[in-house]
Amino acid sequence: MRIVVQFAKNGAVQRYVFDERRMNPGDVDALRLALVKRYGPPGVDAPPLQITSFRKERGSSLEVPAKGIDSCGRIVLFQ
């Protein structure tokens, strides 16, 4: 069983990750509730996603997000 609690840079919980393939869904839910009780709900106090680059939308003058960094430091690419 693998459980990962991802914390943001400010110490808030960003999200909970469970390897649910080998676990009973009832056990996963009970574990999630226990983690929320101990560490708090995910994403509540975490800083927002920071957009780092934009790209031009084809056929328009609008710019849309191309890349961002979340509060855990992961790079997010938008398509």
PDB file of N, CA, C and O in Angstrom, chain B, residues numbered from 101:
ATOM      1  N   MET B 101       0.857  -1.166   0.000  1.00  0.00           N
ATOM      2  CA  MET B 101       0.000   0.000   0.000  1.00  0.00           C
ATOM      3  C   MET B 101       0.906   1.232   0.000  1.00  0.00           C
ATOM      4  O   MET B 101       1.874   1.300   0.757  1.00  0.00           O
ATOM      5  N   ARG B 102       0.587   2.187  -0.841  1.00  0.00           N
ATOM      6  CA  ARG B 102       1.365   3.410  -0.954  1.00  0.00           C
ATOM      7  C   ARG B 102       0.455   4.614  -0.767  1.00  0.00           C
ATOM      8  O   ARG B 102      -0.554   4.760  -1.456  1.00  0.00           O
ATOM      9  N   ILE B 103       0.828   5.474   0.176  1.00  0.00           N
ATOM     10  CA  ILE B 103       0.080   6.691   0.439  1.00  0.00           C
ATOM     11  C   ILE B 103       1.074   7.838   0.428  1.00  0.00           C
ATOM     12  O   ILE B 103       2.111   7.769   1.087  1.00  0.00           O
ATOM     13  N   VAL B 104       0.762   8.900  -0.321  1.00  0.00           N
ATOM     14  CA  VAL B 104       1.631  10.065  -0.384  1.00  0.00           C
ATOM     15  C   VAL B 104       0.802  11.293  -0.015  1.00  0.00           C
ATOM     16  O   VAL B 104      -0.270  11.530  -0.573  1.00  0.00           O
ATOM     17  N   VAL B 105       1.318  12.061   0.932  1.00  0.00           N
ATOM     18  CA  VAL B 105       0.700  13.341   1.286  1.00  0.00           C
ATOM     19  C   VAL B 105       1.604  14.416   0.704  1.00  0.00           C
ATOM     20  O   VAL B 105       2.757  14.540   1.116  1.00  0.00           O
ATOM     21  N   GLN B 106       1.103  15.190  -0.241  1.00  0.00           N
ATOM     22  CA  GLN B 106       1.902  16.228  -0.883  1.00  0.00           C
ATOM     23  C   GLN B 106       1.605  17.562  -0.200  1.00  0.00           C
ATOM     24  O   GLN B 106       0.476  18.054  -0.200  1.00  0.00           O
ATOM     25  N   PHE B 107       2.662  18.124   0.378  1.00  0.00           N
ATOM     26  CA  PHE B 107       2.540  19.394   1.079  1.00  0.00           C
ATOM     27  C   PHE B 107       2.992  20.537   0.182  1.00  0.00           C
ATOM     28  O   PHE B 107       3.931  20.391  -0.601  1.00  0.00           O
ATOM     29  N   ALA B 108       2.325  21.662   0.299  1.00  0.00           N
ATOM     30  CA  ALA B 108       2.722  22.874  -0.422  1.00  0.00           C
ATOM     31  C   ALA B 108       3.907  23.512   0.308  1.00  0.00           C
ATOM     32  O   ALA B 108       4.250  23.111   1.420  1.00  0.00           O
ATOM     33  N   LYS B 109       4.512  24.488  -0.317  1.00  0.00           N
ATOM     34  CA  LYS B 109       5.669  25.148   0.286  1.00  0.00           C
ATOM     35  C   LYS B 109       5.325  25.867   1.586  1.00  0.00           C
ATOM     36  O   LYS B 109       6.204  26.076   2.422  1.00  0.00           O
ATOM     37  N   ASN B 110       4.070  26.247   1.768  1.00  0.00           N
ATOM     38  CA  ASN B 110       3.680  26.917   3.008  1.00  0.00           C
ATOM     39  C   ASN B 110       3.250  25.928   4.091  1.00  0.00           C
ATOM     40  O   ASN B 110       2.811  26.346   5.162  1.00  0.00           O
ATOM     41  N   GLY B 111       3.368  24.624   3.832  1.00  0.00           N
ATOM     42  CA  GLY B 111       3.045  23.606   4.818  1.00  0.00           C
ATOM     43  C   GLY B 111       1.625  23.076   4.736  1.00  0.00           C
ATOM     44  O   GLY B 111       1.294  22.121   5.438  1.00  0.00           O
ATOM     45  N   ALA B 112       0.784  23.655   3.916  1.00  0.00           N
ATOM     46  CA  ALA B 112      -0.589  23.179   3.749  1.00  0.00           C
ATOM     47  C   ALA B 112      -0.598  21.919   2.877  1.00  0.00           C
ATOM     48  O   ALA B 112       0.305  21.713   2.066  1.00  0.00           O
ATOM     49  N   VAL B 113      -1.607  21.095   3.048  1.00  0.00           N
ATOM     50  CA  VAL B 113      -1.730  19.881   2.243  1.00  0.00           C
ATOM     51  C   VAL B 113      -2.230  20.259   0.849  1.00  0.00           C
ATOM     52  O   VAL B 113      -3.278  20.888   0.704  1.00  0.00           O
ATOM     53  N   GLN B 114      -1.471  19.868  -0.171  1.00  0.00           N
ATOM     54  CA  GLN B 114      -1.885  20.111  -1.556  1.00  0.00           C
ATOM     55  C   GLN B 114      -2.866  19.020  -1.995  1.00  0.00           C
ATOM     56  O   GLN B 114      -3.940  19.313  -2.521  1.00  0.00           O
ATOM     57  N   ARG B 115      -2.481  17.750  -1.771  1.00  0.00           N
ATOM     58  CA  ARG B 115      -3.384  16.648  -2.108  1.00  0.00           C
ATOM     59  C   ARG B 115      -2.895  15.349  -1.493  1.00  0.00           C
ATOM     60  O   ARG B 115      -1.738  15.233  -1.089  1.00  0.00           O
ATOM     61  N   TYR B 116      -3.798  14.370  -1.426  1.00  0.00           N
ATOM     62  CA  TYR B 116      -3.490  13.027  -0.958  1.00  0.00           C
ATOM     63  C   TYR B 116      -3.486  12.102  -2.168  1.00  0.00           C
ATOM     64  O   TYR B 116      -4.384  12.167  -3.008  1.00  0.00           O
ATOM     65  N   VAL B 117      -2.471  11.236  -2.257  1.00  0.00           N
ATOM     66  CA  VAL B 117      -2.367  10.291  -3.369  1.00  0.00           C
ATOM     67  C   VAL B 117      -2.371   8.883  -2.785  1.00  0.00           C
ATOM     68  O   VAL B 117      -1.549   8.563  -1.927  1.00  0.00           O
ATOM     69  N   PHE B 118      -3.297   8.042  -3.247  1.00  0.00           N
ATOM     70  CA  PHE B 118      -3.415   6.660  -2.774  1.00  0.00           C
ATOM     71  C   PHE B 118      -3.183   5.702  -3.929  1.00  0.00           C
ATOM     72  O   PHE B 118      -3.617   5.954  -5.053  1.00  0.00           O
ATOM     73  N   ASP B 119      -2.498   4.602  -3.648  1.00  0.00           N
ATOM     74  CA  ASP B 119      -2.387   3.509  -4.614  1.00  0.00           C
ATOM     75  C   ASP B 119      -3.580   2.602  -4.340  1.00  0.00           C
ATOM     76  O   ASP B 119      -3.499   1.681  -3.528  1.00  0.00           O
ATOM     77  N   GLU B 120      -4.691   2.872  -5.027  1.00  0.00           N
ATOM     78  CA  GLU B 120      -5.963   2.214  -4.722  1.00  0.00           C
ATOM     79  C   GLU B 120      -6.128   0.854  -5.388  1.00  0.00           C
ATOM     80  O   GLU B 120      -7.135   0.184  -5.162  1.00  0.00           O
ATOM     81  N   ARG B 121      -5.181   0.435  -6.190  1.00  0.00           N
ATOM     82  CA  ARG B 121      -5.343  -0.834  -6.903  1.00  0.00           C
ATOM     83  C   ARG B 121      -5.408  -2.019  -5.961  1.00  0.00           C
ATOM     84  O   ARG B 121      -6.120  -2.987  -6.227  1.00  0.00           O
ATOM     85  N   ARG B 122      -4.667  -1.952  -4.858  1.00  0.00           N
ATOM     86  CA  ARG B 122      -4.600  -3.093  -3.951  1.00  0.00           C
ATOM     87  C   ARG B 122      -5.424  -2.895  -2.693  1.00  0.00           C
ATOM     88  O   ARG B 122      -5.392  -3.731  -1.790  1.00  0.00           O
ATOM     89  N   MET B 123      -6.161  -1.800  -2.626  1.00  0.00           N
ATOM     90  CA  MET B 123      -6.886  -1.482  -1.401  1.00  0.00           C
ATOM     91  C   MET B 123      -8.389  -1.592  -1.592  1.00  0.00           C
ATOM     92  O   MET B 123      -8.910  -1.364  -2.684  1.00  0.00           O
ATOM     93  N   ASN B 124      -9.063  -1.938  -0.536  1.00  0.00           N
ATOM     94  CA  ASN B 124     -10.516  -1.967  -0.503  1.00  0.00           C
ATOM     95  C   ASN B 124     -11.010  -0.514  -0.526  1.00  0.00           C
ATOM     96  O   ASN B 124     -10.494   0.307   0.232  1.00  0.00           O
ATOM     97  N   PRO B 125     -11.990  -0.169  -1.368  1.00  0.00           N
ATOM     98  CA  PRO B 125     -12.480   1.221  -1.430  1.00  0.00           C
ATOM     99  C   PRO B 125     -12.948   1.761  -0.081  1.00  0.00           C
ATOM    100  O   PRO B 125     -12.791   2.950   0.194  1.00  0.00           O
ATOM    101  N   GLY B 126     -13.517   0.905   0.761  1.00  0.00           N
ATOM    102  CA  GLY B 126     -13.936   1.351   2.090  1.00  0.00           C
ATOM    103  C   GLY B 126     -12.747   1.728   2.954  1.00  0.00           C
ATOM    104  O   GLY B 126     -12.806   2.696   3.713  1.00  0.00           O
ATOM    105  N   ASP B 127     -11.664   0.962   2.840  1.00  0.00           N
ATOM    106  CA  ASP B 127     -10.451   1.282   3.591  1.00  0.00           C
ATOM    107  C   ASP B 127      -9.827   2.584   3.106  1.00  0.00           C
ATOM    108  O   ASP B 127      -9.327   3.372   3.908  1.00  0.00           O
ATOM    109  N   VAL B 128      -9.857   2.812   1.792  1.00  0.00           N
ATOM    110  CA  VAL B 128      -9.314   4.051   1.228  1.00  0.00           C
ATOM    111  C   VAL B 128     -10.088   5.249   1.771  1.00  0.00           C
ATOM    112  O   VAL B 128      -9.494   6.258   2.152  1.00  0.00           O
ATOM    113  N   ASP B 129     -11.410   5.134   1.803  1.00  0.00           N
ATOM    114  CA  ASP B 129     -12.229   6.236   2.296  1.00  0.00           C
ATOM    115  C   ASP B 129     -11.979   6.494   3.776  1.00  0.00           C
ATOM    116  O   ASP B 129     -11.875   7.645   4.199  1.00  0.00           O
ATOM    117  N   ALA B 130     -11.881   5.419   4.570  1.00  0.00           N
ATOM    118  CA  ALA B 130     -11.614   5.578   6.001  1.00  0.00           C
ATOM    119  C   ALA B 130     -10.245   6.220   6.233  1.00  0.00           C
ATOM    120  O   ALA B 130     -10.093   7.071   7.110  1.00  0.00           O
ATOM    121  N   LEU B 131      -9.258   5.810   5.448  1.00  0.00           N
ATOM    122  CA  LEU B 131      -7.919   6.383   5.569  1.00  0.00           C
ATOM    123  C   LEU B 131      -7.908   7.848   5.152  1.00  0.00           C
ATOM    124  O   LEU B 131      -7.254   8.672   5.791  1.00  0.00           O
ATOM    125  N   ARG B 132      -8.631   8.177   4.078  1.00  0.00           N
ATOM    126  CA  ARG B 132      -8.717   9.566   3.626  1.00  0.00           C
ATOM    127  C   ARG B 132      -9.353  10.444   4.707  1.00  0.00           C
ATOM    128  O   ARG B 132      -8.887  11.554   4.962  1.00  0.00           O
ATOM    129  N   LEU B 133     -10.412   9.946   5.334  1.00  0.00           N
ATOM    130  CA  LEU B 133     -11.065  10.712   6.403  1.00  0.00           C
ATOM    131  C   LEU B 133     -10.132  10.908   7.596  1.00  0.00           C
ATOM    132  O   LEU B 133     -10.129  11.978   8.205  1.00  0.00           O
ATOM    133  N   ALA B 134      -9.341   9.891   7.936  1.00  0.00           N
ATOM    134  CA  ALA B 134      -8.386  10.005   9.043  1.00  0.00           C
ATOM    135  C   ALA B 134      -7.296  11.028   8.718  1.00  0.00           C
ATOM    136  O   ALA B 134      -6.893  11.802   9.586  1.00  0.00           O
ATOM    137  N   LEU B 135      -6.819  11.032   7.476  1.00  0.00           N
ATOM    138  CA  LEU B 135      -5.796  11.999   7.079  1.00  0.00           C
ATOM    139  C   LEU B 135      -6.342  13.420   7.082  1.00  0.00           C
ATOM    140  O   LEU B 135      -5.652  14.347   7.505  1.00  0.00           O
ATOM    141  N   VAL B 136      -7.577  13.598   6.614  1.00  0.00           N
ATOM    142  CA  VAL B 136      -8.194  14.925   6.623  1.00  0.00           C
ATOM    143  C   VAL B 136      -8.377  15.411   8.062  1.00  0.00           C
ATOM    144  O   VAL B 136      -8.200  16.594   8.352  1.00  0.00           O
ATOM    145  N   LYS B 137      -8.732  14.493   8.956  1.00  0.00           N
ATOM    146  CA  LYS B 137      -8.903  14.865  10.354  1.00  0.00           C
ATOM    147  C   LYS B 137      -7.571  15.294  10.973  1.00  0.00           C
ATOM    148  O   LYS B 137      -7.530  16.212  11.791  1.00  0.00           O
ATOM    149  N   ARG B 138      -6.486  14.629  10.580  1.00  0.00           N
ATOM    150  CA  ARG B 138      -5.171  14.938  11.153  1.00  0.00           C
ATOM    151  C   ARG B 138      -4.499  16.147  10.495  1.00  0.00           C
ATOM    152  O   ARG B 138      -4.013  17.035  11.195  1.00  0.00           O
ATOM    153  N   TYR B 139      -4.467  16.192   9.155  1.00  0.00           N
ATOM    154  CA  TYR B 139      -3.731  17.230   8.434  1.00  0.00           C
ATOM    155  C   TYR B 139      -4.614  18.322   7.833  1.00  0.00           C
ATOM    156  O   TYR B 139      -4.111  19.391   7.489  1.00  0.00           O
ATOM    157  N   GLY B 140      -5.893  18.080   7.703  1.00  0.00           N
ATOM    158  CA  GLY B 140      -6.803  19.051   7.112  1.00  0.00           C
ATOM    159  C   GLY B 140      -7.148  18.701   5.681  1.00  0.00           C
ATOM    160  O   GLY B 140      -6.503  17.842   5.078  1.00  0.00           O
ATOM    161  N   PRO B 141      -8.160  19.358   5.127  1.00  0.00           N
ATOM    162  CA  PRO B 141      -8.581  19.076   3.753  1.00  0.00           C
ATOM    163  C   PRO B 141      -7.533  19.526   2.741  1.00  0.00           C
ATOM    164  O   PRO B 141      -6.835  20.512   2.973  1.00  0.00           O
ATOM    165  N   PRO B 142      -7.417  18.817   1.627  1.00  0.00           N
ATOM    166  CA  PRO B 142      -6.405  19.178   0.628  1.00  0.00           C
ATOM    167  C   PRO B 142      -6.785  20.435  -0.148  1.00  0.00           C
ATOM    168  O   PRO B 142      -7.952  20.653  -0.471  1.00  0.00           O
ATOM    169  N   GLY B 143      -5.785  21.251  -0.439  1.00  0.00           N
ATOM    170  CA  GLY B 143      -5.961  22.394  -1.320  1.00  0.00           C
ATOM    171  C   GLY B 143      -6.601  23.623  -0.726  1.00  0.00           C
ATOM    172  O   GLY B 143      -6.780  24.612  -1.437  1.00  0.00           O
ATOM    173  N   VAL B 144      -6.958  23.607   0.552  1.00  0.00           N
ATOM    174  CA  VAL B 144      -7.672  24.746   1.132  1.00  0.00           C
ATOM    175  C   VAL B 144      -6.741  25.938   1.343  1.00  0.00           C
ATOM    176  O   VAL B 144      -7.039  27.043   0.890  1.00  0.00           O
ATOM    177  N   ASP B 145      -5.626  25.725   2.021  1.00  0.00           N
ATOM    178  CA  ASP B 145      -4.710  26.825   2.322  1.00  0.00           C
ATOM    179  C   ASP B 145      -3.494  26.836   1.402  1.00  0.00           C
ATOM    180  O   ASP B 145      -2.578  27.635   1.598  1.00  0.00           O
ATOM    181  N   ALA B 146      -3.477  25.965   0.406  1.00  0.00           N
ATOM    182  CA  ALA B 146      -2.337  25.907  -0.510  1.00  0.00           C
ATOM    183  C   ALA B 146      -2.368  27.106  -1.454  1.00  0.00           C
ATOM    184  O   ALA B 146      -3.438  27.534  -1.886  1.00  0.00           O
ATOM    185  N   PRO B 147      -1.186  27.647  -1.774  1.00  0.00           N
ATOM    186  CA  PRO B 147      -1.145  28.770  -2.709  1.00  0.00           C
ATOM    187  C   PRO B 147      -1.652  28.358  -4.093  1.00  0.00           C
ATOM    188  O   PRO B 147      -1.579  27.183  -4.452  1.00  0.00           O
ATOM    189  N   PRO B 148      -2.157  29.300  -4.859  1.00  0.00           N
ATOM    190  CA  PRO B 148      -2.680  28.964  -6.183  1.00  0.00           C
ATOM    191  C   PRO B 148      -1.568  28.634  -7.179  1.00  0.00           C
ATOM    192  O   PRO B 148      -0.390  28.899  -6.935  1.00  0.00           O
ATOM    193  N   LEU B 149      -1.969  28.062  -8.282  1.00  0.00           N
ATOM    194  CA  LEU B 149      -1.056  27.761  -9.387  1.00  0.00           C
ATOM    195  C   LEU B 149      -0.486  29.055  -9.939  1.00  0.00           C
ATOM    196  O   LEU B 149      -1.223  30.019 -10.144  1.00  0.00           O
ATOM    197  N   GLN B 150       0.821  29.087 -10.183  1.00  0.00           N
ATOM    198  CA  GLN B 150       1.455  30.263 -10.771  1.00  0.00           C
ATOM    199  C   GLN B 150       1.684  30.001 -12.254  1.00  0.00           C
ATOM    200  O   GLN B 150       2.402  29.066 -12.608  1.00  0.00           O
ATOM    201  N   ILE B 151       1.090  30.803 -13.118  1.00  0.00           N
ATOM    202  CA  ILE B 151       1.287  30.673 -14.557  1.00  0.00           C
ATOM    203  C   ILE B 151       2.624  31.329 -14.904  1.00  0.00           C
ATOM    204  O   ILE B 151       2.850  32.496 -14.586  1.00  0.00           O
ATOM    205  N   THR B 152       3.511  30.566 -15.563  1.00  0.00           N
ATOM    206  CA  THR B 152       4.847  31.083 -15.875  1.00  0.00           C
ATOM    207  C   THR B 152       5.025  31.461 -17.336  1.00  0.00           C
ATOM    208  O   THR B 152       5.908  32.256 -17.659  1.00  0.00           O
ATOM    209  N   SER B 153       4.202  30.909 -18.231  1.00  0.00           N
ATOM    210  CA  SER B 153       4.318  31.294 -19.639  1.00  0.00           C
ATOM    211  C   SER B 153       2.965  31.183 -20.327  1.00  0.00           C
ATOM    212  O   SER B 153       2.094  30.421 -19.907  1.00  0.00           O
ATOM    213  N   PHE B 154       2.810  31.958 -21.390  1.00  0.00           N
ATOM    214  CA  PHE B 154       1.586  31.978 -22.185  1.00  0.00           C
ATOM    215  C   PHE B 154       1.937  31.710 -23.639  1.00  0.00           C
ATOM    216  O   PHE B 154       3.088  31.871 -24.046  1.00  0.00           O
ATOM    217  N   ARG B 155       0.945  31.300 -24.422  1.00  0.00           N
ATOM    218  CA  ARG B 155       1.123  31.122 -25.863  1.00  0.00           C
ATOM    219  C   ARG B 155      -0.065  31.772 -26.572  1.00  0.00           C
ATOM    220  O   ARG B 155      -1.155  31.889 -26.011  1.00  0.00           O
ATOM    221  N   LYS B 156       0.168  32.189 -27.808  1.00  0.00           N
ATOM    222  CA  LYS B 156      -0.901  32.807 -28.611  1.00  0.00           C
ATOM    223  C   LYS B 156      -1.877  31.736 -29.069  1.00  0.00           C
ATOM    224  O   LYS B 156      -1.478  30.659 -29.513  1.00  0.00           O
ATOM    225  N   GLU B 157      -3.137  32.042 -28.956  1.00  0.00           N
ATOM    226  CA  GLU B 157      -4.171  31.144 -29.451  1.00  0.00           C
ATOM    227  C   GLU B 157      -4.217  31.267 -30.972  1.00  0.00           C
ATOM    228  O   GLU B 157      -4.212  32.370 -31.518  1.00  0.00           O
ATOM    229  N   ARG B 158      -4.260  30.132 -31.638  1.00  0.00           N
ATOM    230  CA  ARG B 158      -4.256  30.140 -33.105  1.00  0.00           C
ATOM    231  C   ARG B 158      -5.467  30.874 -33.665  1.00  0.00           C
ATOM    232  O   ARG B 158      -6.599  30.607 -33.262  1.00  0.00           O
ATOM    233  N   GLY B 159      -5.235  31.785 -34.581  1.00  0.00           N
ATOM    234  CA  GLY B 159      -6.317  32.524 -35.225  1.00  0.00           C
ATOM    235  C   GLY B 159      -6.928  33.605 -34.352  1.00  0.00           C
ATOM    236  O   GLY B 159      -8.016  34.097 -34.651  1.00  0.00           O
ATOM    237  N   SER B 160      -6.248  33.981 -33.279  1.00  0.00           N
ATOM    238  CA  SER B 160      -6.798  34.969 -32.370  1.00  0.00           C
ATOM    239  C   SER B 160      -5.647  35.763 -31.750  1.00  0.00           C
ATOM    240  O   SER B 160      -4.486  35.359 -31.826  1.00  0.00           O
ATOM    241  N   SER B 161      -5.978  36.871 -31.150  1.00  0.00           N
ATOM    242  CA  SER B 161      -4.954  37.659 -30.469  1.00  0.00           C
ATOM    243  C   SER B 161      -4.893  37.326 -28.977  1.00  0.00           C
ATOM    244  O   SER B 161      -4.118  37.928 -28.235  1.00  0.00           O
ATOM    245  N   LEU B 162      -5.716  36.361 -28.540  1.00  0.00           N
ATOM    246  CA  LEU B 162      -5.735  35.974 -27.132  1.00  0.00           C
ATOM    247  C   LEU B 162      -4.518  35.127 -26.782  1.00  0.00           C
ATOM    248  O   LEU B 162      -4.016  34.371 -27.614  1.00  0.00           O
ATOM    249  N   GLU B 163      -4.052  35.261 -25.554  1.00  0.00           N
ATOM    250  CA  GLU B 163      -2.988  34.410 -25.042  1.00  0.00           C
ATOM    251  C   GLU B 163      -3.579  33.492 -23.988  1.00  0.00           C
ATOM    252  O   GLU B 163      -4.354  33.929 -23.136  1.00  0.00           O
ATOM    253  N   VAL B 164      -3.211  32.221 -24.047  1.00  0.00           N
ATOM    254  CA  VAL B 164      -3.687  31.229 -23.090  1.00  0.00           C
ATOM    255  C   VAL B 164      -2.496  30.680 -22.313  1.00  0.00           C
ATOM    256  O   VAL B 164      -1.373  30.702 -22.816  1.00  0.00           O
ATOM    257  N   PRO B 165      -2.722  30.185 -21.089  1.00  0.00           N
ATOM    258  CA  PRO B 165      -1.616  29.644 -20.311  1.00  0.00           C
ATOM    259  C   PRO B 165      -0.958  28.454 -21.019  1.00  0.00           C
ATOM    260  O   PRO B 165      -1.644  27.616 -21.606  1.00  0.00           O
ATOM    261  N   ALA B 166       0.369  28.388 -20.958  1.00  0.00           N
ATOM    262  CA  ALA B 166       1.116  27.278 -21.551  1.00  0.00           C
ATOM    263  C   ALA B 166       1.804  26.444 -20.488  1.00  0.00           C
ATOM    264  O   ALA B 166       1.887  25.223 -20.615  1.00  0.00           O
ATOM    265  N   LYS B 167       2.300  27.094 -19.437  1.00  0.00           N
ATOM    266  CA  LYS B 167       3.030  26.375 -18.398  1.00  0.00           C
ATOM    267  C   LYS B 167       2.809  27.054 -17.059  1.00  0.00           C
ATOM    268  O   LYS B 167       2.677  28.275 -16.987  1.00  0.00           O
ATOM    269  N   GLY B 168       2.771  26.256 -15.998  1.00  0.00           N
ATOM    270  CA  GLY B 168       2.609  26.790 -14.657  1.00  0.00           C
ATOM    271  C   GLY B 168       3.329  25.932 -13.639  1.00  0.00           C
ATOM    272  O   GLY B 168       3.778  24.829 -13.954  1.00  0.00           O
ATOM    273  N   ILE B 169       3.441  26.435 -12.420  1.00  0.00           N
ATOM    274  CA  ILE B 169       4.060  25.713 -11.322  1.00  0.00           C
ATOM    275  C   ILE B 169       3.075  25.700 -10.168  1.00  0.00           C
ATOM    276  O   ILE B 169       2.579  26.748  -9.755  1.00  0.00           O
ATOM    277  N   ASP B 170       2.785  24.487  -9.635  1.00  0.00           N
ATOM    278  CA  ASP B 170       1.861  24.416  -8.511  1.00  0.00           C
ATOM    279  C   ASP B 170       2.610  24.622  -7.203  1.00  0.00           C
ATOM    280  O   ASP B 170       3.826  24.813  -7.202  1.00  0.00           O
ATOM    281  N   SER B 171       1.886  24.583  -6.095  1.00  0.00           N
ATOM    282  CA  SER B 171       2.478  24.914  -4.807  1.00  0.00           C
ATOM    283  C   SER B 171       3.441  23.850  -4.293  1.00  0.00           C
ATOM    284  O   SER B 171       4.151  24.087  -3.315  1.00  0.00           O
ATOM    285  N   CYS B 172       3.480  22.685  -4.931  1.00  0.00           N
ATOM    286  CA  CYS B 172       4.448  21.648  -4.562  1.00  0.00           C
ATOM    287  C   CYS B 172       5.703  21.743  -5.401  1.00  0.00           C
ATOM    288  O   CYS B 172       6.648  20.983  -5.189  1.00  0.00           O
ATOM    289  N   GLY B 173       5.728  22.668  -6.356  1.00  0.00           N
ATOM    290  CA  GLY B 173       6.899  22.817  -7.222  1.00  0.00           C
ATOM    291  C   GLY B 173       6.842  21.994  -8.490  1.00  0.00           C
ATOM    292  O   GLY B 173       7.818  21.957  -9.240  1.00  0.00           O
ATOM    293  N   ARG B 174       5.715  21.326  -8.753  1.00  0.00           N
ATOM    294  CA  ARG B 174       5.578  20.529  -9.970  1.00  0.00           C
ATOM    295  C   ARG B 174       5.246  21.437 -11.150  1.00  0.00           C
ATOM    296  O   ARG B 174       4.507  22.412 -11.006  1.00  0.00           O
ATOM    297  N   ILE B 175       5.793  21.112 -12.304  1.00  0.00           N
ATOM    298  CA  ILE B 175       5.525  21.877 -13.519  1.00  0.00           C
ATOM    299  C   ILE B 175       4.304  21.288 -14.216  1.00  0.00           C
ATOM    300  O   ILE B 175       4.221  20.079 -14.431  1.00  0.00           O
ATOM    301  N   VAL B 176       3.355  22.163 -14.566  1.00  0.00           N
ATOM    302  CA  VAL B 176       2.129  21.757 -15.234  1.00  0.00           C
ATOM    303  C   VAL B 176       2.138  22.342 -16.633  1.00  0.00           C
ATOM    304  O   VAL B 176       2.317  23.548 -16.802  1.00  0.00           O
ATOM    305  N   LEU B 177       1.947  21.492 -17.645  1.00  0.00           N
ATOM    306  CA  LEU B 177       1.893  21.950 -19.033  1.00  0.00           C
ATOM    307  C   LEU B 177       0.452  21.884 -19.510  1.00  0.00           C
ATOM    308  O   LEU B 177      -0.219  20.868 -19.331  1.00  0.00           O
ATOM    309  N   PHE B 178      -0.025  22.968 -20.119  1.00  0.00           N
ATOM    310  CA  PHE B 178      -1.385  23.026 -20.645  1.00  0.00           C
ATOM    311  C   PHE B 178      -1.335  22.770 -22.147  1.00  0.00           C
ATOM    312  O   PHE B 178      -0.402  23.196 -22.829  1.00  0.00           O
ATOM    313  N   GLN B 179      -2.342  22.074 -22.652  1.00  0.00           N
ATOM    314  CA  GLN B 179      -2.375  21.772 -24.098  1.00  0.00           C
ATOM    315  C   GLN B 179      -3.424  22.576 -24.789  1.00  0.00           C
ATOM    316  O   GLN B 179      -3.595  22.455 -26.002  1.00  0.00           O
TER     317      GLN B 179
END
